[in-house]
Amino acid sequence: MATRGRATFQKRQKEMARKDKQQRKAERRAQRKLDNSDAGNTVLDDIEPLAAEDIEPLAALEPESEPREI
C-alpha cells in the first residue's frame, strides 16, 4: 500500500509542476505581448525617408536676427 501512496504523491507533484510551468509561460507570453505592443509604437521602419529636395538647410530655418554666441 505504501507504494501506491508514493506514486499518487509523485503524480500530484508532476501535475503541480506542469501547471506552474504553464502559468509561467502564460505570464511570459502576456509580458512579451505588452512589450511588443509598446515597441510597435516606436518603430521607425514605417516612416518614409525624405528626398534630398525635401530637406531645407538649417540657415533657411533660422530667423535673420543677430547671430547667437554659444
C-alpha positions in Angstrom: 0.0 0.0 0.0 2.9 2.4 0.7 4.0 2.4 -2.9 0.5 3.3 -4.1 0.6 6.5 -2.0 4.0 7.4 -3.2 3.1 7.1 -6.8 0.0 9.3 -6.2 2.1 11.9 -4.5 4.7 11.9 -7.3 1.9 12.2 -9.9 0.4 15.1 -8.0 3.8 16.8 -7.8 4.3 16.4 -11.6 0.8 17.8 -12.2 1.5 20.8 -10.0 4.9 21.4 -11.6 3.3 21.2 -15.1 0.6 23.7 -14.0 3.2 26.1 -12.6 5.2 25.9 -15.8 2.1 26.6 -17.9 1.3 29.6 -15.7 4.9 31.0 -16.0 4.8 30.5 -19.8 1.4 32.3 -20.0 2.8 35.2 -17.9 5.9 35.4 -20.2 3.6 35.5 -23.3 1.5 38.2 -21.8 4.5 40.3 -20.9 6.0 39.8 -24.4 2.7 40.8 -25.9 2.7 44.0 -23.9 6.3 44.7 -24.7 5.7 44.2 -28.4 2.7 46.4 -28.4 4.7 49.2 -26.8 7.6 48.6 -29.2 5.3 48.7 -32.2 4.5 52.4 -31.4 8.1 53.4 -31.6 9.3 51.5 -34.7 10.6 53.9 -37.3 10.5 51.4 -40.1 7.1 52.7 -41.4 8.4 56.3 -41.9 9.3 57.2 -45.4 12.8 58.7 -45.9 12.8 62.3 -47.2 14.2 63.1 -50.6 17.2 65.5 -50.8 15.0 68.2 -52.3 12.6 68.0 -49.4 15.3 68.8 -46.8 15.7 72.6 -46.1 19.1 73.8 -44.9 19.4 75.0 -41.3 20.2 78.6 -42.4 16.8 78.8 -44.1 15.0 77.8 -40.9 16.7 80.3 -38.6 15.4 83.9 -38.4 17.5 86.7 -39.9 18.3 88.2 -36.5 21.6 88.6 -34.6 23.9 85.6 -34.6 23.9 83.7 -31.3 27.1 83.1 -29.3 27.4 79.7 -27.9 
